[in-house]
């Protein structure tokens, strides 16, 4: 068999990930070590895992594909996510002080078991879809760059999925954090620096800046005001209730580390978004035939890699593309496993041993891996799929979680009705949208968030009783953490 440098780079990269997983597994003593790395992740590793997790399939291949269609307006329309990352930096000391590992735990402290269980189920469904979208992106990247070697889409996502499940099962958050650092370095070096340099050089240096000009008379590239508002209402609230960020807030070695890490991550996200949008727009000029392909604009970055990168560097860029997706996918796997064991199984088995809980978390990661694989084989369209997954999660959780943290008169009844009403609304309206019977000026997430807020306020005020009220979470453990 002929030696191929690109294949060699990918194999070395995957072997390193498995090696890190095995090394981390030998440092796992209990569920706290597995889920939040013992609460001892130092700033350099914390920053790597924050950046790696915040940059995923939607913010890379999905965003480049959407920019291919829309133009520079997409960059500004998606900046709410960067704002959300920075706002989470201000909120993170509160989460450290109240000592919660995840959102279902926070809901349990304020509202009790019913809300915790409901949200845990919604969370598991959402992260399954998120894992599936990362696999879709991995499959597209591998087959578009290495399809000439006979690798099929199904083989690509199965192989990548098995690797992700194995090292996450073995090493927990410690493995995820250290592999995220490796993946962050690779993806910024290859996709953030090398590929743009090759593109800019080829099109004549500063002439590449002309690509970023908006279409004449159509700055937003056809995006409706309602669609732009819907992206803001998905991206910004999602950051504030992102399970991976809550998990890292608990895993950081100090409140100062997570706060500083979030501010830096917000800045890196802005750089990454501008870079990815540029690559998507450049691909619309350099590779105008992509809309005729089954994957359309989602193939913009893989197409540029094939067009510009020499052998060897092509393998490095593919490793970077895989890193983008895998750094998010391993996190959602871990969240699914820990949420199932802690917030769905443990309420029914309160005396479960720590080792049994750890075993259940690992086994459920395997289950989610299988369901995510099935999802990836059935679905396409990265950007809009990610928006749907985020919308379901945000609509069902944002208002009850914020009320638990900051509103004195929030009640369990208000939280349940708010979450259920928003979930039913967003799913129903998305179904109508897919059937083309929803007016264009109505966006499901906007309607769902308005209904969630109204129901939370009305039902809570109707059921609030001072003698049975629980304190808002931000008032717990008022000693500030240094």
Secondary structure as GFF3:
##gff-version 3
##sequence-region A 1 482
A	DSSP	alpha_helix	5	25	.	.	.	ID=ss1
A	DSSP	alpha_helix	31	36	.	.	.	ID=ss2
A	DSSP	three_ten_helix	37	39	.	.	.	ID=ss3
A	DSSP	alpha_helix	43	54	.	.	.	ID=ss4
A	DSSP	pi_helix	58	62	.	.	.	ID=ss5
A	DSSP	alpha_helix	63	70	.	.	.	ID=ss6
A	DSSP	alpha_helix	73	77	.	.	.	ID=ss7
A	DSSP	alpha_helix	80	98	.	.	.	ID=ss8
A	DSSP	alpha_helix	103	111	.	.	.	ID=ss9
A	DSSP	alpha_helix	113	146	.	.	.	ID=ss10
A	DSSP	three_ten_helix	147	149	.	.	.	ID=ss11
A	DSSP	alpha_helix	153	187	.	.	.	ID=ss12
A	DSSP	pi_helix	188	194	.	.	.	ID=ss13
A	DSSP	alpha_helix	195	203	.	.	.	ID=ss14
A	DSSP	three_ten_helix	205	212	.	.	.	ID=ss15
A	DSSP	alpha_helix	225	240	.	.	.	ID=ss16
A	DSSP	alpha_helix	243	251	.	.	.	ID=ss17
A	DSSP	alpha_helix	255	286	.	.	.	ID=ss18
A	DSSP	three_ten_helix	290	292	.	.	.	ID=ss19
A	DSSP	three_ten_helix	296	299	.	.	.	ID=ss20
A	DSSP	alpha_helix	300	308	.	.	.	ID=ss21
A	DSSP	alpha_helix	313	339	.	.	.	ID=ss22
A	DSSP	pi_helix	340	345	.	.	.	ID=ss23
A	DSSP	alpha_helix	354	378	.	.	.	ID=ss24
A	DSSP	alpha_helix	382	406	.	.	.	ID=ss25
A	DSSP	alpha_helix	412	434	.	.	.	ID=ss26
A	DSSP	alpha_helix	444	463	.	.	.	ID=ss27
A	DSSP	three_ten_helix	466	468	.	.	.	ID=ss28
A	DSSP	three_ten_helix	473	475	.	.	.	ID=ss29
###
